[in-house]
Amino acid sequence: MGVERIHDIFVIGGGINGCGIARDAVGRGYSVFLAEMNDLASGTSSGSTKLIHGGLRYLEYYEFRLVREALMEREVLWKNAPHIIWPMRFVLPHHKGLRPAWMLRLGLFLYDHLGGRRLLPPTRTLDMHSDPAGRPLKPLFRRAFEYSDCWVNDARFVVLNARDAADRGATIRTRAKVTHAERADGVWTVTVEAGGTVETVRARLLVNAGGPWVDEVLSGAVGRNDAHNVRLVQGSHIVVKQKFDDPRAYFFQNTDGRIIFAIPYEDEFTLIGTTDRDYSGDPAEVAISDSEIDYLCEAASEYFSEPVRRQDIVWTYSAVRPLYDDGASKAQEATRDYVLTAEGGNGTAPLVNVFGGKITTYRRLAESTLEKIEGFLGRRKGPWTADAHLPGGDFAVADFDGEVDRLMQDYPFLQSAHARRLYRLYGTRSRLILGNAGSADDLGRHFGADLYEAEIRYLAGNEWAVTGEDVLWRRTKRGLRLTREEAAAVSDFMQTLGADKTNTTAK
């Protein structure tokens, strides 16, 4: 009988932080086991405003370290994943009676120079009466500032980190809930329930990256009674029919001091958000409230000449941000910085807890976590992720259009929009989906819009997709384009695939 394997690291949580830590760790030579109780990115990490940004408004709260780190990460992450991350220009109209123009200019000057910007273009001032950005807005906005940040497909960002971690040897287990974790003789024994089966996994170190459930992991699985570390803040978004055809996004100031974005989304829609309010319920049950819908519609209507109405909404989504509880009086003032705590060693199995954080700084958070892990387990290899492409991102940041053209040359039957969508989701791995196809018929069953069986099979076999929701709302966003009947057909097909609910077969 063989000796039971003891992993170096067990990670709880399949959001951006957990998957980023698992990827960094396995790339440094540690053996890693990650368990996520639902689908990857099914919580906070798919409910963001989908920006890789410095956080311009955080300058008002003197979060200079966080902003600088985030600004520096924009171009690093863009180079790592140019298929799912790309530059976007943001238009910030000057609203008389709110922040004065000199304050906006000063903030944007710091924004341009604090983070070592090289590729992203700098801030410029716009005359809104002559610039196309002024057309959708009320004529009272005469001047605006245009600056750079980046867009990210957040749910795919998580999955690609998990895919890379698995490619490097990590075990990624979805729909696998950690129910108990106890330490003895310098080792953690972790109980995992998945698909009606119970498994125990042993590891030298435990990382709690449970996101909104991080305190629940401590009080439940680990058995702590003093777990009160995070402040849960709800953020909700609405998606409406396209409000403008400009490729730029808008940054709107509100009279209550908060801000919202209006962002081009999935070619035919506009994404508006986010809200900030304290949340005390089950994070799994979070949903947009009537008051949040009213708030977003009214805030956007302050700027757009055509108001945003409830009947324009085609989809909403909400998530709970697990901010570190720093005692801030308002939800929007609570720090977005991350906090790491570590305990154990000297014969006691170590525990590292991850609190807070934002998607932009996930890679740096992972590096900071690995510094703590190295203190317990010893150093293997040094940092490596700054120059490492995520799966499908192995092409130059300026060559996306050229890559799409080459894909269409190789597969002449592809429509331009379909080719661009595939490359935006999968990059160079699009060819793994298309294979030897010589026509659309070779892609198998057509489910509606441009979603074919070949893509769904790829997602089930390579990206831990198990349900129709996984495919339609986290991996592809085709849920915005399919009818209710077509979406039901995708769900039925996923069931017929017979995917293992723990999805250990993803290669």
SEDREN-89585 format. One record per residue (C-alpha): residue number from 1; x negated, y, z negated. Coordinates in nm, 3 decimals. Example, Ala and Ser with C-alpha at 12.3 -4.5 7.8 and 13.67 -1.06 7.14 Angstrom:
2
<r 1,<-1.230,-0.450,-0.780>>
<r 2,<-1.367,-0.106,-0.714>>
This chain:
507
<r 1,<0.000,0.000,0.000>>
<r 2,<-0.140,0.339,0.103>>
<r 3,<-0.211,0.625,-0.131>>
<r 4,<0.071,0.882,-0.142>>
<r 5,<-0.026,1.196,0.047>>
<r 6,<-0.069,1.517,-0.148>>
<r 7,<-0.031,1.830,0.065>>
<r 8,<-0.235,2.137,-0.015>>
<r 9,<0.060,2.376,0.010>>
<r 10,<0.438,2.341,-0.010>>
<r 11,<0.628,2.647,0.122>>
<r 12,<0.991,2.707,0.027>>
<r 13,<1.168,2.925,0.285>>
<r 14,<1.186,2.932,0.663>>
<r 15,<1.214,3.306,0.715>>
<r 16,<0.942,3.525,0.862>>
<r 17,<0.733,3.527,0.544>>
<r 18,<0.748,3.153,0.482>>
<r 19,<0.675,3.064,0.844>>
<r 20,<0.399,3.325,0.867>>
<r 21,<0.232,3.190,0.554>>
<r 22,<0.262,2.830,0.678>>
<r 23,<0.109,2.924,1.014>>
<r 24,<-0.182,3.117,0.862>>
<r 25,<-0.251,2.843,0.606>>
<r 26,<-0.254,2.549,0.845>>
<r 27,<-0.476,2.747,1.081>>
<r 28,<-0.728,2.781,0.797>>
<r 29,<-0.742,2.406,0.744>>
<r 30,<-0.488,2.351,0.466>>
<r 31,<-0.224,2.080,0.493>>
<r 32,<0.121,2.242,0.478>>
<r 33,<0.479,2.125,0.424>>
<r 34,<0.760,2.383,0.473>>
<r 35,<1.124,2.327,0.378>>
<r 36,<1.412,2.554,0.481>>
<r 37,<1.758,2.479,0.344>>
<r 38,<1.938,2.606,0.657>>
<r 39,<1.818,2.698,1.004>>
<r 40,<1.500,2.893,1.058>>
<r 41,<1.566,3.270,1.037>>
<r 42,<1.924,3.205,0.928>>
<r 43,<1.905,3.466,0.652>>
<r 44,<1.739,3.805,0.633>>
<r 45,<1.496,3.742,0.917>>
<r 46,<1.765,3.737,1.187>>
<r 47,<1.961,4.024,1.036>>
<r 48,<1.710,4.306,1.076>>
<r 49,<1.731,4.615,1.297>>
<r 50,<1.478,4.426,1.512>>
<r 51,<1.201,4.683,1.501>>
<r 52,<0.826,4.657,1.461>>
<r 53,<0.784,5.002,1.312>>
<r 54,<0.587,5.202,1.064>>
<r 55,<0.898,5.323,0.886>>
<r 56,<0.905,5.696,0.951>>
<r 57,<1.152,5.763,0.668>>
<r 58,<0.930,5.585,0.414>>
<r 59,<0.692,5.883,0.432>>
<r 60,<0.953,6.078,0.235>>
<r 61,<0.908,5.831,-0.050>>
<r 62,<0.527,5.857,-0.033>>
<r 63,<0.488,5.494,0.080>>
<r 64,<0.169,5.585,0.266>>
<r 65,<-0.006,5.250,0.222>>
<r 66,<0.295,5.059,0.351>>
<r 67,<0.345,5.294,0.648>>
<r 68,<-0.022,5.284,0.744>>
<r 69,<-0.036,4.905,0.728>>
<r 70,<0.284,4.878,0.932>>
<r 71,<0.164,5.129,1.193>>
<r 72,<-0.159,4.936,1.236>>
<r 73,<0.035,4.612,1.283>>
<r 74,<0.249,4.738,1.572>>
<r 75,<-0.013,4.694,1.842>>
<r 76,<-0.160,4.380,1.682>>
<r 77,<0.178,4.205,1.695>>
<r 78,<0.257,4.339,2.043>>
<r 79,<-0.062,4.178,2.174>>
<r 80,<0.017,3.855,1.990>>
<r 81,<0.366,3.821,2.135>>
<r 82,<0.423,4.050,2.437>>
<r 83,<0.722,3.842,2.550>>
<r 84,<0.935,3.906,2.238>>
<r 85,<0.777,4.238,2.132>>
<r 86,<0.753,4.546,2.350>>
<r 87,<0.717,4.924,2.311>>
<r 88,<1.022,5.142,2.277>>
<r 89,<1.051,5.519,2.266>>
<r 90,<1.277,5.673,2.001>>
<r 91,<1.456,6.007,2.032>>
<r 92,<1.501,6.195,1.705>>
<r 93,<1.739,6.490,1.760>>
<r 94,<1.687,6.792,1.538>>
<r 95,<2.004,6.836,1.333>>
<r 96,<2.037,7.190,1.196>>
<r 97,<2.112,7.185,0.828>>
<r 98,<1.927,6.861,0.763>>
<r 99,<1.549,6.805,0.762>>
<r 100,<1.381,7.117,0.908>>
<r 101,<1.192,7.090,1.236>>
<r 102,<0.855,7.154,1.069>>
<r 103,<0.909,6.856,0.838>>
<r 104,<0.991,6.629,1.131>>
<r 105,<0.683,6.749,1.322>>
<r 106,<0.461,6.693,1.020>>
<r 107,<0.600,6.345,0.962>>
<r 108,<0.551,6.253,1.327>>
<r 109,<0.198,6.395,1.326>>
<r 110,<0.116,6.161,1.037>>
<r 111,<0.297,5.881,1.220>>
<r 112,<0.080,5.933,1.527>>
<r 113,<-0.250,5.946,1.342>>
<r 114,<-0.215,5.735,1.028>>
<r 115,<-0.229,5.392,1.189>>
<r 116,<-0.498,5.394,1.456>>
<r 117,<-0.259,5.407,1.754>>
<r 118,<-0.435,5.318,2.082>>
<r 119,<-0.186,5.191,2.341>>
<r 120,<0.143,5.344,2.230>>
<r 121,<0.205,5.696,2.366>>
<r 122,<0.216,5.990,2.122>>
<r 123,<0.503,6.208,2.009>>
<r 124,<0.641,6.478,2.239>>
<r 125,<0.911,6.743,2.209>>
<r 126,<1.223,6.725,2.428>>
<r 127,<1.456,6.991,2.559>>
<r 128,<1.785,6.808,2.523>>
<r 129,<1.960,7.030,2.777>>
<r 130,<1.727,6.914,3.053>>
<r 131,<1.610,6.568,2.938>>
<r 132,<1.833,6.270,3.026>>
<r 133,<1.829,6.169,2.658>>
<r 134,<2.061,6.460,2.588>>
<r 135,<2.340,6.346,2.821>>
<r 136,<2.518,6.101,2.586>>
<r 137,<2.496,6.342,2.293>>
<r 138,<2.696,6.645,2.190>>
<r 139,<2.560,6.968,2.343>>
<r 140,<2.486,7.120,2.001>>
<r 141,<2.163,6.914,1.984>>
<r 142,<1.916,7.132,2.170>>
<r 143,<1.582,6.986,2.069>>
<r 144,<1.449,6.642,1.984>>
<r 145,<1.124,6.462,1.917>>
<r 146,<1.034,6.143,2.101>>
<r 147,<0.796,5.893,1.938>>
<r 148,<0.685,5.531,1.975>>
<r 149,<0.759,5.210,1.790>>
<r 150,<0.826,4.853,1.908>>
<r 151,<1.122,4.621,1.948>>
<r 152,<1.114,4.256,1.836>>
<r 153,<1.341,3.958,1.886>>
<r 154,<1.337,3.881,1.515>>
<r 155,<1.486,3.531,1.508>>
<r 156,<1.255,3.412,1.786>>
<r 157,<0.962,3.571,1.604>>
<r 158,<1.029,3.338,1.311>>
<r 159,<1.076,3.028,1.527>>
<r 160,<0.754,3.092,1.721>>
<r 161,<0.558,3.121,1.397>>
<r 162,<0.707,2.788,1.289>>
<r 163,<0.636,2.635,1.631>>
<r 164,<0.272,2.744,1.616>>
<r 165,<0.238,2.616,1.261>>
<r 166,<0.378,2.278,1.366>>
<r 167,<0.152,2.267,1.673>>
<r 168,<-0.142,2.311,1.436>>
<r 169,<-0.030,2.027,1.209>>
<r 170,<0.220,2.169,0.959>>
<r 171,<0.536,1.977,0.871>>
<r 172,<0.841,2.201,0.926>>
<r 173,<1.163,2.061,0.783>>
<r 174,<1.492,2.247,0.839>>
<r 175,<1.826,2.187,0.670>>
<r 176,<1.625,2.055,0.381>>
<r 177,<1.700,2.208,0.041>>
<r 178,<1.454,2.205,-0.245>>
<r 179,<1.655,2.100,-0.550>>
<r 180,<1.379,2.049,-0.805>>
<r 181,<1.011,2.124,-0.847>>
<r 182,<0.800,2.027,-1.142>>
<r 183,<0.430,2.031,-1.213>>
<r 184,<0.226,1.762,-1.384>>
<r 185,<-0.142,1.669,-1.379>>
<r 186,<-0.225,1.965,-1.158>>
<r 187,<0.022,1.870,-0.883>>
<r 188,<0.375,1.979,-0.788>>
<r 189,<0.637,1.713,-0.722>>
<r 190,<0.911,1.868,-0.508>>
<r 191,<1.250,1.706,-0.450>>
<r 192,<1.405,1.777,-0.111>>
<r 193,<1.760,1.688,-0.004>>
<r 194,<1.830,1.669,0.368>>
<r 195,<2.114,1.507,0.557>>
<r 196,<2.223,1.298,0.259>>
<r 197,<1.875,1.165,0.186>>
<r 198,<1.640,1.259,-0.096>>
<r 199,<1.266,1.289,-0.047>>
<r 200,<0.984,1.379,-0.283>>
<r 201,<0.680,1.566,-0.162>>
<r 202,<0.365,1.630,-0.363>>
<r 203,<0.150,1.940,-0.322>>
<r 204,<-0.132,2.113,-0.501>>
<r 205,<0.025,2.460,-0.472>>
<r 206,<0.380,2.589,-0.432>>
<r 207,<0.472,2.906,-0.241>>
<r 208,<0.816,3.049,-0.317>>
<r 209,<0.915,3.251,-0.009>>
<r 210,<1.288,3.209,-0.060>>
<r 211,<1.379,3.564,0.043>>
<r 212,<1.714,3.656,-0.114>>
<r 213,<1.703,3.320,-0.294>>
<r 214,<1.355,3.371,-0.443>>
<r 215,<1.490,3.424,-0.796>>
<r 216,<1.735,3.137,-0.750>>
<r 217,<1.445,2.907,-0.663>>
<r 218,<1.272,3.012,-0.985>>
<r 219,<1.578,2.975,-1.206>>
<r 220,<1.712,2.663,-1.034>>
<r 221,<1.445,2.440,-0.882>>
<r 222,<1.158,2.556,-1.103>>
<r 223,<1.371,2.596,-1.417>>
<r 224,<1.291,2.952,-1.521>>
<r 225,<1.532,3.160,-1.723>>
<r 226,<1.361,3.495,-1.672>>
<r 227,<1.392,3.532,-1.294>>
<r 228,<1.509,3.888,-1.229>>
<r 229,<1.263,4.021,-0.973>>
<r 230,<1.455,4.127,-0.665>>
<r 231,<1.714,4.386,-0.583>>
<r 232,<1.952,4.259,-0.315>>
<r 233,<2.042,4.530,-0.063>>
<r 234,<2.295,4.467,0.214>>
<r 235,<2.228,4.595,0.562>>
<r 236,<2.496,4.567,0.830>>
<r 237,<2.492,4.637,1.203>>
<r 238,<2.751,4.673,1.477>>
<r 239,<2.705,4.592,1.844>>
<r 240,<2.922,4.796,2.080>>
<r 241,<2.972,4.824,2.452>>
<r 242,<2.687,5.019,2.607>>
<r 243,<2.691,5.384,2.499>>
<r 244,<2.409,5.503,2.725>>
<r 245,<2.191,5.368,3.007>>
<r 246,<1.863,5.529,2.897>>
<r 247,<1.593,5.276,2.793>>
<r 248,<1.510,5.488,2.489>>
<r 249,<1.665,5.442,2.145>>
<r 250,<1.799,5.708,1.910>>
<r 251,<1.708,5.784,1.550>>
<r 252,<1.999,5.969,1.387>>
<r 253,<1.981,6.157,1.055>>
<r 254,<2.295,6.157,0.844>>
<r 255,<2.422,6.421,0.607>>
<r 256,<2.387,6.180,0.311>>
<r 257,<2.011,6.161,0.369>>
<r 258,<2.022,5.816,0.526>>
<r 259,<1.940,5.732,0.886>>
<r 260,<2.073,5.495,1.151>>
<r 261,<1.942,5.375,1.486>>
<r 262,<2.127,5.336,1.817>>
<r 263,<1.928,5.096,2.032>>
<r 264,<1.972,4.946,2.382>>
<r 265,<2.060,4.580,2.323>>
<r 266,<2.078,4.274,2.550>>
<r 267,<2.110,4.491,2.865>>
<r 268,<2.482,4.570,2.833>>
<r 269,<2.525,4.670,2.469>>
<r 270,<2.417,4.919,2.203>>
<r 271,<2.306,4.813,1.855>>
<r 272,<2.390,5.056,1.573>>
<r 273,<2.263,5.022,1.217>>
<r 274,<2.180,4.984,0.942>>
<r 275,<2.360,5.042,0.616>>
<r 276,<2.203,5.032,0.269>>
<r 277,<2.407,4.925,-0.030>>
<r 278,<2.343,4.709,-0.333>>
<r 279,<2.473,4.353,-0.310>>
<r 280,<2.557,4.117,-0.594>>
<r 281,<2.723,3.817,-0.427>>
<r 282,<2.594,3.499,-0.268>>
<r 283,<2.352,3.601,0.013>>
<r 284,<2.498,3.324,0.229>>
<r 285,<2.840,3.493,0.218>>
<r 286,<2.732,3.843,0.319>>
<r 287,<2.954,4.011,0.580>>
<r 288,<3.013,4.363,0.700>>
<r 289,<3.276,4.556,0.504>>
<r 290,<3.540,4.792,0.637>>
<r 291,<3.364,5.083,0.469>>
<r 292,<3.037,4.994,0.643>>
<r 293,<3.211,4.978,0.981>>
<r 294,<3.365,5.318,0.916>>
<r 295,<3.030,5.457,0.804>>
<r 296,<2.842,5.340,1.115>>
<r 297,<3.115,5.455,1.353>>
<r 298,<3.137,5.796,1.188>>
<r 299,<2.760,5.845,1.162>>
<r 300,<2.705,5.760,1.528>>
<r 301,<3.003,5.970,1.635>>
<r 302,<2.838,6.274,1.477>>
<r 303,<2.590,6.258,1.765>>
<r 304,<2.753,6.088,2.065>>
<r 305,<2.988,6.301,2.272>>
<r 306,<3.212,5.995,2.313>>
<r 307,<3.290,5.864,1.964>>
<r 308,<3.211,5.511,1.855>>
<r 309,<3.542,5.337,1.779>>
<r 310,<3.629,5.012,1.608>>
<r 311,<3.769,4.873,1.932>>
<r 312,<3.428,4.916,2.096>>
<r 313,<3.270,4.662,1.860>>
<r 314,<3.190,4.325,2.019>>
<r 315,<2.987,4.173,1.735>>
<r 316,<2.865,4.253,1.384>>
<r 317,<2.597,4.100,1.167>>
<r 318,<2.485,4.150,0.810>>
<r 319,<2.194,4.039,0.599>>
<r 320,<2.066,4.082,0.246>>
<r 321,<1.721,4.233,0.202>>
<r 322,<1.541,4.101,-0.106>>
<r 323,<1.361,4.415,-0.215>>
<r 324,<1.130,4.410,-0.512>>
<r 325,<1.319,4.572,-0.799>>
<r 326,<1.115,4.882,-0.873>>
<r 327,<1.395,5.059,-1.058>>
<r 328,<1.479,5.301,-0.775>>
<r 329,<1.812,5.471,-0.831>>
<r 330,<1.939,5.430,-0.473>>
<r 331,<1.929,5.126,-0.250>>
<r 332,<1.770,5.323,0.036>>
<r 333,<1.494,5.441,-0.201>>
<r 334,<1.390,5.093,-0.320>>
<r 335,<1.044,5.002,-0.194>>
<r 336,<1.010,4.799,0.126>>
<r 337,<0.660,4.698,0.021>>
<r 338,<0.588,4.340,-0.074>>
<r 339,<0.478,4.215,-0.413>>
<r 340,<0.300,3.884,-0.475>>
<r 341,<0.268,3.714,-0.812>>
<r 342,<0.057,3.409,-0.891>>
<r 343,<0.022,3.182,-1.190>>
<r 344,<-0.139,2.853,-1.278>>
<r 345,<-0.484,2.712,-1.223>>
<r 346,<-0.717,2.555,-1.479>>
<r 347,<-0.536,2.224,-1.450>>
<r 348,<-0.189,2.373,-1.400>>
<r 349,<-0.048,2.349,-1.047>>
<r 350,<-0.039,2.704,-0.904>>
<r 351,<0.274,2.894,-0.804>>
<r 352,<0.275,3.197,-0.572>>
<r 353,<0.595,3.404,-0.544>>
<r 354,<0.669,3.640,-0.256>>
<r 355,<0.897,3.937,-0.323>>
<r 356,<1.015,4.194,-0.070>>
<r 357,<0.834,4.273,0.250>>
<r 358,<0.945,4.367,0.600>>
<r 359,<0.912,4.190,0.931>>
<r 360,<0.646,4.432,1.059>>
<r 361,<0.402,4.346,0.781>>
<r 362,<0.466,3.972,0.763>>
<r 363,<0.120,3.885,0.902>>
<r 364,<-0.058,4.102,0.647>>
<r 365,<0.164,3.960,0.372>>
<r 366,<0.057,3.612,0.481>>
<r 367,<-0.309,3.712,0.468>>
<r 368,<-0.263,3.855,0.118>>
<r 369,<-0.089,3.534,0.012>>
<r 370,<-0.377,3.328,0.153>>
<r 371,<-0.621,3.532,-0.056>>
<r 372,<-0.435,3.417,-0.366>>
<r 373,<-0.417,3.060,-0.237>>
<r 374,<-0.793,3.060,-0.173>>
<r 375,<-0.848,3.164,-0.534>>
<r 376,<-0.679,2.841,-0.643>>
<r 377,<-0.767,2.591,-0.369>>
<r 378,<-1.096,2.728,-0.244>>
<r 379,<-1.172,2.891,0.089>>
<r 380,<-1.159,2.685,0.408>>
<r 381,<-1.158,2.917,0.710>>
<r 382,<-1.123,3.294,0.723>>
<r 383,<-0.842,3.514,0.861>>
<r 384,<-0.760,3.437,1.224>>
<r 385,<-0.408,3.550,1.316>>
<r 386,<-0.491,3.906,1.428>>
<r 387,<-0.618,3.781,1.763>>
<r 388,<-0.404,3.469,1.807>>
<r 389,<-0.116,3.459,2.053>>
<r 390,<0.215,3.315,1.944>>
<r 391,<0.350,3.037,2.170>>
<r 392,<0.433,3.176,2.514>>
<r 393,<0.256,3.506,2.449>>
<r 394,<-0.071,3.424,2.624>>
<r 395,<-0.062,3.707,2.879>>
<r 396,<-0.163,4.073,2.888>>
<r 397,<0.072,4.327,2.728>>
<r 398,<0.088,4.529,3.049>>
<r 399,<0.161,4.233,3.274>>
<r 400,<0.514,4.129,3.177>>
<r 401,<0.666,4.234,3.508>>
<r 402,<0.390,4.056,3.699>>
<r 403,<0.449,3.741,3.495>>
<r 404,<0.822,3.750,3.581>>
<r 405,<0.740,3.799,3.951>>
<r 406,<0.513,3.494,3.945>>
<r 407,<0.781,3.289,3.771>>
<r 408,<1.029,3.382,4.047>>
<r 409,<0.774,3.291,4.312>>
<r 410,<0.735,2.948,4.153>>
<r 411,<1.112,2.908,4.110>>
<r 412,<1.275,3.103,4.400>>
<r 413,<1.627,2.996,4.300>>
<r 414,<1.612,3.202,3.979>>
<r 415,<1.806,3.526,3.971>>
<r 416,<1.598,3.822,3.855>>
<r 417,<1.799,3.872,3.534>>
<r 418,<1.773,3.502,3.448>>
<r 419,<1.397,3.498,3.508>>
<r 420,<1.347,3.807,3.290>>
<r 421,<1.559,3.663,3.011>>
<r 422,<1.369,3.335,3.011>>
<r 423,<1.037,3.516,3.002>>
<r 424,<1.156,3.749,2.726>>
<r 425,<1.243,3.447,2.512>>
<r 426,<0.980,3.190,2.604>>
<r 427,<0.700,3.368,2.789>>
<r 428,<0.461,3.127,2.958>>
<r 429,<0.652,2.835,2.806>>
<r 430,<0.943,2.912,3.040>>
<r 431,<0.784,2.662,3.275>>
<r 432,<0.831,2.388,3.017>>
<r 433,<1.205,2.447,3.045>>
<r 434,<1.215,2.477,3.424>>
<r 435,<0.978,2.185,3.487>>
<r 436,<1.005,2.054,3.844>>
<r 437,<1.341,2.217,3.912>>
<r 438,<1.395,2.318,4.272>>
<r 439,<1.746,2.454,4.227>>
<r 440,<1.987,2.561,3.955>>
<r 441,<2.151,2.219,3.980>>
<r 442,<1.826,2.064,3.860>>
<r 443,<1.866,2.251,3.529>>
<r 444,<2.161,2.031,3.438>>
<r 445,<2.501,2.130,3.310>>
<r 446,<2.592,2.498,3.334>>
<r 447,<2.752,2.627,3.014>>
<r 448,<2.827,2.982,3.125>>
<r 449,<2.637,3.306,3.191>>
<r 450,<2.283,3.182,3.269>>
<r 451,<2.266,2.909,3.002>>
<r 452,<2.184,2.562,3.131>>
<r 453,<2.136,2.220,2.979>>
<r 454,<1.758,2.225,3.034>>
<r 455,<1.720,2.526,2.804>>
<r 456,<1.943,2.378,2.535>>
<r 457,<1.753,2.049,2.541>>
<r 458,<1.427,2.241,2.507>>
<r 459,<1.561,2.427,2.203>>
<r 460,<1.681,2.106,2.039>>
<r 461,<1.357,1.921,2.105>>
<r 462,<1.105,2.198,2.040>>
<r 463,<1.263,2.472,1.831>>
<r 464,<1.467,2.297,1.560>>
<r 465,<1.805,2.398,1.708>>
<r 466,<2.079,2.169,1.576>>
<r 467,<2.411,2.354,1.616>>
<r 468,<2.577,2.573,1.874>>
<r 469,<2.526,2.871,1.644>>
<r 470,<2.152,2.802,1.636>>
<r 471,<2.143,2.817,2.016>>
<r 472,<2.389,3.098,2.085>>
<r 473,<2.316,3.345,1.806>>
<r 474,<1.959,3.289,1.688>>
<r 475,<1.763,3.139,1.978>>
<r 476,<1.927,3.310,2.278>>
<r 477,<2.206,3.561,2.188>>
<r 478,<2.409,3.407,2.472>>
<r 479,<2.698,3.414,2.229>>
<r 480,<2.754,3.771,2.346>>
<r 481,<2.820,3.651,2.702>>
<r 482,<3.001,3.319,2.668>>
<r 483,<3.376,3.278,2.625>>
<r 484,<3.511,3.107,2.317>>
<r 485,<3.568,2.791,2.521>>
<r 486,<3.215,2.798,2.663>>
<r 487,<3.067,2.848,2.317>>
<r 488,<3.268,2.553,2.187>>
<r 489,<3.130,2.341,2.473>>
<r 490,<2.775,2.428,2.361>>
<r 491,<2.858,2.322,2.005>>
<r 492,<3.006,1.995,2.129>>
<r 493,<2.700,1.930,2.343>>
<r 494,<2.468,1.986,2.049>>
<r 495,<2.660,1.720,1.857>>
<r 496,<2.632,1.473,2.143>>
<r 497,<2.257,1.523,2.152>>
<r 498,<2.251,1.340,1.819>>
<r 499,<1.983,1.570,1.681>>
<r 500,<1.853,1.457,1.343>>
<r 501,<1.999,1.712,1.101>>
<r 502,<1.661,1.750,0.935>>
<r 503,<1.518,1.791,1.285>>
<r 504,<1.190,1.619,1.211>>
<r 505,<1.166,1.524,1.577>>
<r 506,<1.081,1.874,1.702>>
<r 507,<0.742,1.840,1.865>>
